Structure formats: structure tokens, C-alpha cells
Amino acid sequence: MVGVRVSDKEATAIDEAVQRLKFRNRSEFLRAVIRAALSFPELDEGVSADLSALKASFDRAGGNLNQVARDMSASMKKLGRAEPSARELAQIYALHDEVIETRRALVALLVRSQKRSDVLSRMIAEGCDAL
């Protein structure tokens, strides 16, 4: 816990920001401001579940890629060259598509998460300019 003394004017500005940005209280707002100033990620609700889903998608893709690599390695040992089967090629193309979709989902998630952080960063910058 950290105690900070602020002027009445600063306290009023904090309270107004809490209301305008829909924080539950001063503490939540001040933690968010500090996290933004220190470049901590500011994640909104649902981000954790979305990140878990993205991780599961990457885990599946990694497992599938390992399977294709194992099959290609066996082909190399048997034939002296890698000749992917139609099934292996289909897996590779599906993995490519999955990685593209996962990347899109991750970018959208980061953009959504960044919006609140950007508002706080602007507030900090404007506050510093006012000093």
C-alpha cells in the first residue's frame, strides 16, 4: 500500500476521471494509471479467456506441425527425400490457415486491450504537459 498526498484540485480531477472512464474507485484508476505509465499491459474483461483460447489454438497447431515433421522425417529416412503425402499437404495448408486466423484474433485482442491503455497514456501525457 502506498499513500499519496494530492491537492483538492488533483483529487477532484481524479474523481472526475474515475467517473468518466468508468472505474469502480480511485484505487482501481490509480493502479491503471501507474500500470500505463510503467508500460504494464492493461487488459480488459474477457482478455484472459481469449488468450487461453489462442494458446490452445497454438498448442494444437504445434502438435499438428510436430506430427507432419515426424512423418516427413520418416519419409526422408525411407526415400532419401521429403515427399509429403496429400494428407500431409492438407495438414500444412490447414496449419497455415489456422496460424493466419490466430494472428488476426491476437491482433484484434491487442487492439481492444490497447484502447483503455491509450486513454490513460493520453491522460498522463496531458497531465505532464500541464505541469
C-alpha positions in Angstrom: 0.0 0.0 0.0 1.2 3.5 -0.9 -0.1 6.7 0.4 0.0 9.8 -1.7 -0.9 13.4 -0.9 -2.7 15.3 -3.6 -4.3 18.7 -3.7 -8.0 19.2 -3.7 -7.9 20.1 -7.3 -6.0 16.9 -8.1 -8.4 14.8 -6.1 -11.3 16.4 -8.0 -9.6 15.6 -11.3 -9.0 12.0 -10.2 -12.6 11.6 -9.2 -13.8 13.0 -12.5 -11.5 10.7 -14.4 -12.8 7.7 -12.3 -16.4 8.6 -13.3 -15.6 9.4 -17.0 -13.6 6.3 -17.6 -16.0 4.1 -15.6 -13.6 2.8 -13.0 -15.1 1.4 -9.8 -13.0 3.6 -7.5 -9.8 5.8 -7.1 -7.6 2.8 -6.3 -8.6 1.0 -9.5 -8.0 4.1 -11.5 -4.6 4.9 -9.9 -3.4 1.4 -10.4 -4.3 1.6 -14.1 -2.5 4.9 -14.5 0.6 3.6 -12.8 0.5 0.4 -14.9 0.1 2.5 -18.1 3.0 4.8 -17.1 5.2 1.8 -16.4 4.1 0.0 -19.7 2.3 -2.8 -17.9 -0.4 -4.3 -20.1 -3.9 -3.1 -19.3 -6.2 -6.0 -20.2 -9.9 -5.6 -20.3 -12.5 -8.2 -19.3 -12.5 -11.3 -21.3 -8.9 -11.0 -22.5 -7.7 -13.8 -20.3 -10.2 -16.2 -21.8 -9.4 -15.1 -25.3 -5.7 -15.5 -24.6 -6.3 -19.0 -23.3 -8.2 -19.9 -26.4 -5.4 -18.5 -28.6 -2.8 -20.5 -26.6 -4.9 -23.7 -27.1 -5.0 -22.9 -30.8 -1.2 -22.5 -31.0 -0.8 -25.8 -28.9 -3.0 -27.7 -31.4 -1.1 -26.2 -34.3 2.2 -27.1 -32.7 1.1 -30.7 -32.2 -0.1 -30.9 -35.8 3.2 -29.5 -37.0 5.2 -32.0 -35.0 3.1 -34.8 -36.5 3.8 -33.5 -40.0 7.5 -33.1 -39.2 7.7 -36.7 -37.8 6.0 -38.0 -41.0 8.4 -36.0 -43.2 11.4 -37.3 -41.2 10.2 -40.9 -41.8 9.9 -40.1 -45.5 13.4 -38.7 -45.6 14.8 -41.9 -43.9 12.8 -44.2 -46.2 13.1 -42.4 -49.5 16.1 -40.1 -49.0 13.9 -37.1 -49.8 10.8 -35.5 -48.3 7.7 -36.2 -50.3 4.7 -35.1 -48.4 1.5 -37.0 -48.9 -1.8 -35.4 -49.9 -2.8 -35.7 -46.2 0.4 -34.0 -45.0 0.0 -31.2 -47.5 -3.6 -30.7 -46.4 -2.3 -30.5 -42.8 0.3 -28.0 -43.7 -2.2 -25.8 -45.5 -4.7 -26.1 -42.6 -1.9 -25.1 -40.2 -1.1 -22.1 -42.4 -4.8 -21.0 -42.3 -5.0 -21.6 -38.6 -1.9 -19.5 -37.9 -3.3 -16.7 -40.1 -6.6 -16.8 -38.2 -4.9 -16.9 -34.8 -2.7 -14.0 -35.7 -5.8 -12.0 -36.7 -7.5 -12.9 -33.4 -4.4 -11.9 -31.5 -4.1 -8.5 -33.3 -7.8 -7.8 -32.6 -7.3 -8.7 -29.0 -4.3 -6.5 -28.6 -6.1 -3.6 -30.3 -9.1 -4.0 -28.0 -6.8 -4.2 -24.9 -4.8 -1.2 -26.0 -7.7 1.2 -26.2 -8.1 1.7 -22.5 -4.3 2.0 -22.1 -4.1 4.6 -24.8 -6.8 6.7 -23.0 -4.7 6.5 -19.8 -1.5 7.3 -21.6 -3.0 10.4 -23.2 -4.3 11.5 -19.8 -0.8 11.1 -18.3 0.8 13.0 -21.2 -1.7 15.8 -20.9 -1.2 15.9 -17.2 2.6 16.2 -17.7 2.1 18.9 -20.3 0.0 20.9 -17.8 2.8 20.8 -15.2 
